[in-house]
Each structure stands twice: as C-alpha cells, then as structure tokens.
Amino acid sequence: MKDADVSRQIQQMIRFIRQEAEEKANEISVAAEEEFNIEKLEILEAEKKKIKQEYERKAKQIDVRRKIEYSTQLNASRIKVLQAQDDAVNSMKDAARTGLSGLSNDKKVYKKLVRDMIIQGLLRLREPSVLIRCRESDRKLVESLIEEAKKEYSEKANVQAPKITLDDRVYLPPPPKKNAATDSHEPFCSGGIVLASEDGKIVLENTLDARLDVIFRQKLPEIRKMLLAGA
C-alpha cells in the first residue's frame, strides 16, 4: 500500500474518531443540561414550597394574634360593662339604703314597722322563748311594743304567748353616719331587729338592711336586664 493511501486512511480514522468524540461530547452536554434543568426545577419547587409554608405559618400566627387581641378586647369590654352594671346596682342600693335610714325618723311609721317585724319574726320562729336584739337607740321603742306583739302573735298562731327577752348587753350597730363613705367598713344598722331562739341555734335577721339585701338578690336579674336594655 502506498504511503498516500495509508495517510488517507489514517485521516479518515481521525475524522471518524473526532466525529464520534464530538457527538459523545454533545450527548453528554445535552444530558448535563437536562439534568441541570431538572435539578434547577426541583430546587425551585422546593424553595417555592418553603416560601409557601413560611407564608402559611406567618399567616396563622397573625390570625391567632388577631383572635387573641379580639378576645382580649372583647373580655375587657365585657368587664367594663359588668363593672358599670355593678356600679349602677351599688348606687341604686346605696340610694335605697339612704332612704331606709330615714325611716326611723318618722316615729309613727317606724313604730308600726318594728311592731310588724317582731310579729313576723315570732311567726317564723315559733319558739316558746325568744331573744330580741335591737339598736340601742331603739331599745325603749322595742320594749314598749313587746307585750302588744306577743298578744297579736298568740292570737294569729293560736298558741300561748312566748317569753320574750330584750337583750340589754349586746346591741345592733348604730344608724349609718351622715355623709359617710358608701364603701366604709364601719358596721351600721338602718333599723329593725334580730330574733333568736333561747339556745341561740336559730337566728332570724329581720333588719331593714337584711331585707334590702334579700330584695336586691331577688331583683338583681331583673335590674341587670333593665340596665342592659337602657345601655
């Protein structure tokens, strides 16, 4: 074989090898680019998912915070309303108590009231021997009403008149002082009496203040409803 033929064959082989190499290199490049694009998409999707999750987490935090703030404000508003109701109820009660304290100034009205309180207390206790306690300022008044009250109780209950002892050692607190603070802790009694069985096991508080407390407890739902309606 001539040298020219050998050289030509060698050149053909070189071109073939080069072409093969270029094609292989091109395939590798295309595959690498595809792999890169796939990986890039996966990373992008993963980052999108992270961002979405972080957004949802922060959105939930904001929603929870808003709900807490709303609940706090709502509770604060309710407390204010309840406090305003309590203040109004207490003002009404103080006004009523002020009116009660003036009852004892009307001698005729107060005398009949105390008499009726003694009879009512005796009817509720139905004890053969009763101790009555009153304010020191009412001692003479109560003492003057005992026999009359015993007689009327005996007729109404159809029983023998009980033995009634007026406590001359322990008295109910005095009337409330004028212009005294409504939140004063100093004890007072607007009027009325306390009855007890001889052994002290049964005690009936039949004072004006006790009656006022009972009425307010009974009427409190109605009073609150009225205050809400007027709010």
Secondary structure as UniProt FT lines:
FT   HELIX           3..101
FT   HELIX           103..105
FT   HELIX           107..125
FT   STRAND          129..133
FT   HELIX           136..138
FT   HELIX           139..157
FT   STRAND          163..166
FT   TURN            178..179
FT   TURN            182..183
FT   STRAND          192..197
FT   TURN            198..199
FT   STRAND          203..207
FT   HELIX           208..230
//
